Amino acid sequence: MEIKINKQPGNSYQAVVTYTAEQYKDSIKKVKDVAIKDIEVDGFRKGHAPKEMAEKKLDMEKVRGTVLNTMFNESMKRLLTENRF
């Protein structure tokens, strides 16, 4: 993750946060692994279905939303702690 801060007129700042595609893919994988544990597939105990079968039941919009929310929170935390705003 790379954070660039640009001072704007007045008392404003603009922060540009950049993630690599690899970081995004890693985050997607982590969220999918957690979400799969809660998926129920007929014939299997909850969280014990084969990964391929469980992935078919995932709502990828929710996964992407969770990833973006997590990445945003991480970047804000880092931005605020490193720059003492």
The first five atom37 places (N, CA, C, CB, O) and aatype in JSON, in Angstrom:
{
  "aatype": [12, 6, 9, 11, 9, 2, 11, 5, 14, 7, 2, 15, 18, 5, 0, 19, 19, 16, 18, 16, 0, 6, 5, 18, 11, 3, 15, 9, 11, 11, 19, 11, 3, 19, 0, 9, 11, 3, 9, 6, 19, 3, 7, 13, 1, 11, 7, 8, 0, 14, 11, 6, 12, 0, 6, 11, 11, 10, 3, 12, 6, 11, 19, 1, 7, 16, 19, 10, 2, 16, 12, 13, 2, 6, 15, 12, 11, 1, 10, 10, 16, 6, 2, 1, 13],
  "atom_mask": [
    [1, 1, 1, 1, 1],
    [1, 1, 1, 1, 1],
    [1, 1, 1, 1, 1],
    [1, 1, 1, 1, 1],
    [1, 1, 1, 1, 1],
    [1, 1, 1, 1, 1],
    [1, 1, 1, 1, 1],
    [1, 1, 1, 1, 1],
    [1, 1, 1, 1, 1],
    [1, 1, 1, 0, 1],
    [1, 1, 1, 1, 1],
    [1, 1, 1, 1, 1],
    [1, 1, 1, 1, 1],
    [1, 1, 1, 1, 1],
    [1, 1, 1, 1, 1],
    [1, 1, 1, 1, 1],
    [1, 1, 1, 1, 1],
    [1, 1, 1, 1, 1],
    [1, 1, 1, 1, 1],
    [1, 1, 1, 1, 1],
    [1, 1, 1, 1, 1],
    [1, 1, 1, 1, 1],
    [1, 1, 1, 1, 1],
    [1, 1, 1, 1, 1],
    [1, 1, 1, 1, 1],
    [1, 1, 1, 1, 1],
    [1, 1, 1, 1, 1],
    [1, 1, 1, 1, 1],
    [1, 1, 1, 1, 1],
    [1, 1, 1, 1, 1],
    [1, 1, 1, 1, 1],
    [1, 1, 1, 1, 1],
    [1, 1, 1, 1, 1],
    [1, 1, 1, 1, 1],
    [1, 1, 1, 1, 1],
    [1, 1, 1, 1, 1],
    [1, 1, 1, 1, 1],
    [1, 1, 1, 1, 1],
    [1, 1, 1, 1, 1],
    [1, 1, 1, 1, 1],
    [1, 1, 1, 1, 1],
    [1, 1, 1, 1, 1],
    [1, 1, 1, 0, 1],
    [1, 1, 1, 1, 1],
    [1, 1, 1, 1, 1],
    [1, 1, 1, 1, 1],
    [1, 1, 1, 0, 1],
    [1, 1, 1, 1, 1],
    [1, 1, 1, 1, 1],
    [1, 1, 1, 1, 1],
    [1, 1, 1, 1, 1],
    [1, 1, 1, 1, 1],
    [1, 1, 1, 1, 1],
    [1, 1, 1, 1, 1],
    [1, 1, 1, 1, 1],
    [1, 1, 1, 1, 1],
    [1, 1, 1, 1, 1],
    [1, 1, 1, 1, 1],
    [1, 1, 1, 1, 1],
    [1, 1, 1, 1, 1],
    [1, 1, 1, 1, 1],
    [1, 1, 1, 1, 1],
    [1, 1, 1, 1, 1],
    [1, 1, 1, 1, 1],
    [1, 1, 1, 0, 1],
    [1, 1, 1, 1, 1],
    [1, 1, 1, 1, 1],
    [1, 1, 1, 1, 1],
    [1, 1, 1, 1, 1],
    [1, 1, 1, 1, 1],
    [1, 1, 1, 1, 1],
    [1, 1, 1, 1, 1],
    [1, 1, 1, 1, 1],
    [1, 1, 1, 1, 1],
    [1, 1, 1, 1, 1],
    [1, 1, 1, 1, 1],
    [1, 1, 1, 1, 1],
    [1, 1, 1, 1, 1],
    [1, 1, 1, 1, 1],
    [1, 1, 1, 1, 1],
    [1, 1, 1, 1, 1],
    [1, 1, 1, 1, 1],
    [1, 1, 1, 1, 1],
    [1, 1, 1, 1, 1],
    [1, 1, 1, 1, 1]
  ],
  "atom_positions": [
    [[0.84, -1.16, 0.0], [0.0, 0.0, 0.0], [0.89, 1.23, 0.0], [-0.96, -0.01, 1.21], [1.87, 1.32, 0.75]],
    [[0.54, 2.17, -0.84], [1.29, 3.43, -0.92], [0.31, 4.57, -0.67], [2.0, 3.59, -2.31], [-0.78, 4.6, -1.24]],
    [[0.7, 5.49, 0.19], [-0.15, 6.63, 0.51], [0.59, 7.92, 0.15], [-0.55, 6.63, 2.02], [1.73, 8.14, 0.57]],
    [[-0.07, 8.75, -0.64], [0.48, 10.07, -0.99], [-0.48, 11.12, -0.45], [0.68, 10.23, -2.54], [-1.7, 11.0, -0.6]],
    [[0.07, 12.14, 0.19], [-0.74, 13.21, 0.76], [-0.4, 14.51, 0.05], [-0.52, 13.33, 2.3], [0.77, 14.89, -0.06]],
    [[-1.43, 15.17, -0.44], [-1.26, 16.45, -1.11], [-1.99, 17.53, -0.32], [-1.78, 16.39, -2.58], [-3.17, 17.38, -0.01]],
    [[-1.28, 18.61, 0.0], [-1.9, 19.72, 0.71], [-2.74, 20.51, -0.28], [-0.83, 20.63, 1.38], [-2.29, 20.82, -1.38]],
    [[-3.95, 20.81, 0.11], [-4.88, 21.58, -0.7], [-4.99, 22.99, -0.13], [-6.27, 20.88, -0.74], [-4.51, 23.24, 0.98]],
    [[-5.6, 23.91, -0.85], [-5.78, 25.27, -0.33], [-6.55, 25.25, 0.99], [-6.51, 26.15, -1.36], [-7.45, 24.44, 1.19]],
    [[-6.19, 26.15, 1.86], [-6.85, 26.22, 3.15], [-6.29, 25.16, 4.08], [0.0, 0.0, 0.0], [-5.08, 24.91, 4.1]],
    [[-7.16, 24.55, 4.84], [-6.75, 23.54, 5.82], [-7.13, 22.14, 5.35], [-7.38, 23.83, 7.18], [-7.52, 21.31, 6.17]],
    [[-7.01, 21.87, 4.06], [-7.45, 20.6, 3.5], [-6.27, 19.79, 2.98], [-8.46, 20.84, 2.37], [-5.22, 20.33, 2.62]],
    [[-6.48, 18.48, 2.95], [-5.49, 17.56, 2.41], [-6.21, 16.57, 1.51], [-4.72, 16.83, 3.55], [-7.39, 16.27, 1.69]],
    [[-5.47, 16.07, 0.54], [-5.98, 15.01, -0.32], [-5.05, 13.82, -0.15], [-6.07, 15.46, -1.83], [-3.84, 13.95, -0.26]],
    [[-5.64, 12.67, 0.13], [-4.85, 11.45, 0.29], [-5.17, 10.5, -0.87], [-5.14, 10.76, 1.67], [-6.33, 10.25, -1.17]],
    [[-4.13, 9.99, -1.49], [-4.28, 9.02, -2.57], [-3.65, 7.72, -2.09], [-3.62, 9.53, -3.9], [-2.45, 7.66, -1.82]],
    [[-4.48, 6.69, -2.0], [-4.02, 5.38, -1.52], [-3.99, 4.43, -2.7], [-4.94, 4.83, -0.38], [-4.97, 4.3, -3.43]],
    [[-2.86, 3.77, -2.89], [-2.7, 2.85, -4.01], [-2.34, 1.46, -3.49], [-1.61, 3.35, -4.99], [-1.38, 1.29, -2.73]],
    [[-3.11, 0.48, -3.9], [-2.83, -0.93, -3.6], [-2.41, -1.62, -4.88], [-4.07, -1.64, -2.97], [-2.87, -1.26, -5.97]],
    [[-1.54, -2.6, -4.77], [-1.16, -3.38, -5.94], [-2.23, -4.44, -6.2], [0.24, -4.03, -5.75], [-3.02, -4.77, -5.32]],
    [[-2.23, -4.96, -7.4], [-3.18, -6.02, -7.75], [-2.94, -7.25, -6.87], [-3.05, -6.39, -9.24], [-3.88, -7.95, -6.51]],
    [[-1.7, -7.49, -6.54], [-1.36, -8.64, -5.68], [-1.96, -8.47, -4.29], [0.17, -8.8, -5.59], [-2.47, -9.44, -3.72]],
    [[-1.89, -7.27, -3.74], [-2.48, -7.02, -2.42], [-4.0, -7.22, -2.46], [-2.15, -5.59, -1.94], [-4.58, -7.77, -1.53]],
    [[-4.63, -6.77, -3.55], [-6.07, -6.93, -3.7], [-6.43, -8.42, -3.79], [-6.56, -6.17, -4.96], [-7.38, -8.88, -3.15]],
    [[-5.68, -9.17, -4.59], [-5.95, -10.61, -4.73], [-5.76, -11.34, -3.4], [-5.02, -11.21, -5.79], [-6.55, -12.22, -3.07]],
    [[-4.74, -10.97, -2.64], [-4.52, -11.59, -1.33], [-5.68, -11.3, -0.39], [-3.2, -11.09, -0.72], [-6.11, -12.18, 0.36]],
    [[-6.18, -10.08, -0.43], [-7.31, -9.71, 0.42], [-8.56, -10.48, 0.02], [-7.58, -8.21, 0.34], [-9.32, -10.94, 0.88]],
    [[-8.79, -10.63, -1.28], [-9.94, -11.41, -1.77], [-9.84, -12.84, -1.26], [-10.01, -11.39, -3.33], [-10.83, -13.4, -0.78]],
    [[-8.65, -13.43, -1.35], [-8.46, -14.81, -0.9], [-8.75, -14.95, 0.59], [-7.03, -15.28, -1.21], [-9.41, -15.91, 1.0]],
    [[-8.27, -14.02, 1.4], [-8.48, -14.08, 2.84], [-9.97, -13.98, 3.18], [-7.71, -12.97, 3.55], [-10.47, -14.74, 4.01]],
    [[-10.66, -13.06, 2.55], [-12.09, -12.88, 2.82], [-12.88, -14.11, 2.36], [-12.63, -11.61, 2.13], [-13.8, -14.55, 3.04]],
    [[-12.52, -14.66, 1.2], [-13.21, -15.86, 0.71], [-12.99, -17.03, 1.66], [-12.71, -16.23, -0.7], [-13.93, -17.78, 1.93]],
    [[-11.77, -17.19, 2.16], [-11.49, -18.29, 3.08], [-12.33, -18.19, 4.35], [-10.0, -18.31, 3.44], [-12.79, -19.21, 4.87]],
    [[-12.52, -16.97, 4.85], [-13.35, -16.78, 6.04], [-14.82, -17.02, 5.71], [-13.14, -15.36, 6.62], [-15.53, -17.66, 6.48]],
    [[-15.28, -16.5, 4.58], [-16.68, -16.63, 4.2], [-17.07, -18.08, 3.92], [-16.97, -15.77, 2.98], [-18.21, -18.48, 4.2]],
    [[-16.17, -18.85, 3.39], [-16.46, -20.25, 3.06], [-16.78, -21.05, 4.31], [-15.26, -20.89, 2.32], [-17.55, -22.01, 4.25]],
    [[-16.22, -20.67, 5.44], [-16.48, -21.39, 6.68], [-17.94, -21.28, 7.13], [-15.57, -20.87, 7.79], [-18.41, -22.11, 7.91]],
    [[-18.65, -20.27, 6.64], [-20.04, -20.07, 7.04], [-21.05, -20.56, 6.0], [-20.28, -18.62, 7.3], [-22.25, -20.44, 6.21]],
    [[-20.57, -21.12, 4.91], [-21.47, -21.56, 3.84], [-21.94, -22.98, 4.09], [-20.77, -21.46, 2.47], [-21.17, -23.86, 4.48]],
    [[-23.23, -23.18, 3.86], [-23.81, -24.51, 4.0], [-24.05, -25.11, 2.62], [-25.14, -24.45, 4.81], [-24.69, -24.49, 1.77]],
    [[-23.53, -26.29, 2.4], [-23.72, -27.03, 1.15], [-24.42, -28.34, 1.51], [-22.36, -27.29, 0.4], [-23.99, -29.04, 2.42]],
    [[-25.49, -28.66, 0.78], [-26.23, -29.89, 1.06], [-25.31, -31.11, 1.03], [-27.37, -30.06, 0.04], [-24.51, -31.28, 0.11]],
    [[-25.44, -31.94, 2.05], [-24.65, -33.16, 2.14], [-23.36, -32.99, 2.93], [0.0, 0.0, 0.0], [-22.63, -33.96, 3.13]],
    [[-23.06, -31.77, 3.37], [-21.84, -31.5, 4.12], [-22.16, -30.69, 5.37], [-20.81, -30.75, 3.23], [-23.12, -29.93, 5.4]],
    [[-21.35, -30.88, 6.39], [-21.5, -30.05, 7.58], [-21.06, -28.62, 7.25], [-20.67, -30.62, 8.78], [-20.24, -28.4, 6.35]],
    [[-21.62, -27.68, 7.99], [-21.3, -26.28, 7.76], [-19.79, -26.06, 7.88], [-22.07, -25.38, 8.75], [-19.17, -26.41, 8.89]],
    [[-19.21, -25.47, 6.82], [-17.78, -25.19, 6.83], [-16.91, -26.35, 6.42], [0.0, 0.0, 0.0], [-15.68, -26.22, 6.4]],
    [[-17.5, -27.5, 6.08], [-16.7, -28.67, 5.72], [-16.92, -29.13, 4.28], [-17.02, -29.8, 6.65], [-16.48, -30.22, 3.91]],
    [[-17.57, -28.32, 3.48], [-17.78, -28.67, 2.06], [-16.48, -28.43, 1.3], [-18.95, -27.83, 1.44], [-15.65, -27.62, 1.72]],
    [[-16.3, -29.13, 0.19], [-15.11, -28.86, -0.64], [-15.09, -27.39, -1.07], [-15.1, -29.79, -1.9], [-16.13, -26.79, -1.36]],
    [[-13.92, -26.84, -1.09], [-13.76, -25.41, -1.37], [-14.4, -25.01, -2.7], [-12.27, -25.05, -1.39], [-15.03, -23.95, -2.79]],
    [[-14.25, -25.83, -3.72], [-14.79, -25.5, -5.03], [-16.32, -25.4, -4.99], [-14.37, -26.56, -6.06], [-16.9, -24.52, -5.63]],
    [[-16.96, -26.29, -4.24], [-18.42, -26.27, -4.13], [-18.89, -25.06, -3.32], [-18.93, -27.58, -3.48], [-19.88, -24.42, -3.67]],
    [[-18.19, -24.76, -2.26], [-18.56, -23.64, -1.41], [-18.37, -22.31, -2.13], [-17.75, -23.66, -0.11], [-19.17, -21.39, -1.95]],
    [[-17.32, -22.19, -2.94], [-17.06, -20.95, -3.67], [-18.18, -20.61, -4.64], [-15.74, -21.05, -4.42], [-18.45, -19.44, -4.9]],
    [[-18.83, -21.63, -5.18], [-19.94, -21.39, -6.11], [-21.11, -20.7, -5.43], [-20.4, -22.71, -6.73], [-21.89, -20.01, -6.09]],
    [[-21.24, -20.87, -4.11], [-22.35, -20.28, -3.38], [-22.01, -18.91, -2.8], [-22.77, -21.2, -2.28], [-22.87, -18.25, -2.22]],
    [[-20.77, -18.48, -2.96], [-20.35, -17.18, -2.42], [-21.0, -16.04, -3.19], [-18.82, -17.04, -2.46], [-21.15, -16.11, -4.41]],
    [[-21.38, -14.99, -2.47], [-21.85, -13.77, -3.09], [-20.62, -12.88, -3.28], [-22.96, -13.06, -2.21], [-20.16, -12.24, -2.33]],
    [[-20.1, -12.84, -4.49], [-18.85, -12.12, -4.75], [-18.99, -10.61, -4.54], [-18.37, -12.4, -6.16], [-18.0, -9.94, -4.26]],
    [[-20.19, -10.07, -4.68], [-20.39, -8.65, -4.4], [-20.13, -8.36, -2.93], [-21.81, -8.21, -4.79], [-19.52, -7.35, -2.58]],
    [[-20.61, -9.26, -2.06], [-20.35, -9.09, -0.62], [-18.87, -9.24, -0.32], [-21.17, -10.11, 0.2], [-18.32, -8.51, 0.51]],
    [[-18.22, -10.19, -0.98], [-16.78, -10.42, -0.77], [-16.01, -9.17, -1.17], [-16.29, -11.65, -1.58], [-15.16, -8.7, -0.41]],
    [[-16.29, -8.63, -2.37], [-15.59, -7.43, -2.83], [-15.88, -6.24, -1.92], [-16.0, -7.1, -4.28], [-14.98, -5.45, -1.63]],
    [[-17.12, -6.12, -1.46], [-17.47, -5.04, -0.54], [-16.71, -5.14, 0.77], [0.0, 0.0, 0.0], [-16.24, -4.13, 1.3]],
    [[-16.6, -6.35, 1.29], [-15.85, -6.56, 2.52], [-14.38, -6.24, 2.32], [-16.03, -8.02, 3.02], [-13.75, -5.64, 3.19]],
    [[-13.83, -6.64, 1.19], [-12.42, -6.36, 0.89], [-12.18, -4.86, 0.81], [-12.0, -7.04, -0.42], [-11.22, -4.35, 1.4]],
    [[-13.02, -4.15, 0.08], [-12.85, -2.71, -0.06], [-12.99, -1.99, 1.28], [-13.86, -2.15, -1.06], [-12.25, -1.06, 1.58]],
    [[-13.95, -2.44, 2.09], [-14.14, -1.85, 3.4], [-12.9, -2.09, 4.29], [-15.4, -2.44, 4.07], [-12.45, -1.18, 4.98]],
    [[-12.38, -3.3, 4.25], [-11.19, -3.64, 5.03], [-9.98, -2.82, 4.57], [-10.9, -5.14, 4.92], [-9.23, -2.3, 5.4]],
    [[-9.8, -2.73, 3.27], [-8.66, -1.98, 2.73], [-8.78, -0.5, 3.09], [-8.58, -2.15, 1.2], [-7.79, 0.15, 3.43]],
    [[-9.99, 0.04, 3.02], [-10.21, 1.44, 3.38], [-9.86, 1.68, 4.85], [-11.67, 1.85, 3.1], [-9.17, 2.63, 5.19]],
    [[-10.36, 0.79, 5.72], [-10.08, 0.93, 7.15], [-8.6, 0.84, 7.45], [-10.84, -0.13, 7.94], [-8.07, 1.61, 8.26]],
    [[-7.91, -0.11, 6.8], [-6.46, -0.25, 7.01], [-5.72, 1.01, 6.57], [-5.93, -1.47, 6.24], [-4.83, 1.5, 7.27]],
    [[-6.09, 1.54, 5.41], [-5.39, 2.71, 4.9], [-5.67, 3.94, 5.76], [-5.8, 2.98, 3.45], [-4.77, 4.75, 5.99]],
    [[-6.89, 4.1, 6.25], [-7.2, 5.23, 7.12], [-6.44, 5.13, 8.44], [-8.72, 5.3, 7.39], [-5.92, 6.13, 8.94]],
    [[-6.38, 3.93, 8.98], [-5.65, 3.75, 10.24], [-4.18, 4.1, 10.05], [-5.78, 2.29, 10.74], [-3.59, 4.81, 10.87]],
    [[-3.6, 3.61, 8.98], [-2.18, 3.89, 8.71], [-1.96, 5.38, 8.43], [-1.68, 3.04, 7.52], [-1.0, 5.97, 8.92]],
    [[-2.84, 5.96, 7.65], [-2.74, 7.39, 7.31], [-2.77, 8.25, 8.57], [-3.89, 7.79, 6.36], [-1.97, 9.16, 8.73]],
    [[-3.7, 7.94, 9.46], [-3.85, 8.75, 10.66], [-2.72, 8.55, 11.66], [-5.17, 8.44, 11.33], [-2.29, 9.5, 12.32]],
    [[-2.22, 7.32, 11.77], [-1.15, 7.08, 12.75], [0.2, 7.59, 12.25], [-1.04, 5.59, 13.05], [1.0, 8.1, 13.04]],
    [[0.46, 7.47, 10.96], [1.77, 7.9, 10.43], [1.87, 9.4, 10.25], [2.03, 7.23, 9.11], [2.97, 9.96, 10.29]],
    [[0.75, 10.05, 10.06], [0.79, 11.49, 9.76], [0.25, 12.36, 10.87], [0.02, 11.77, 8.51], [0.26, 13.59, 10.75]],
    [[-0.21, 11.78, 11.93], [-0.66, 12.5, 13.12], [-1.67, 13.6, 12.81], [0.51, 13.09, 13.83], [-1.5, 14.74, 13.22]],
    [[-2.7, 13.24, 12.09], [-3.78, 14.2, 11.81], [-4.67, 14.32, 13.0], [-4.6, 13.79, 10.59], [-5.64, 15.07, 12.97]]
  ]
}
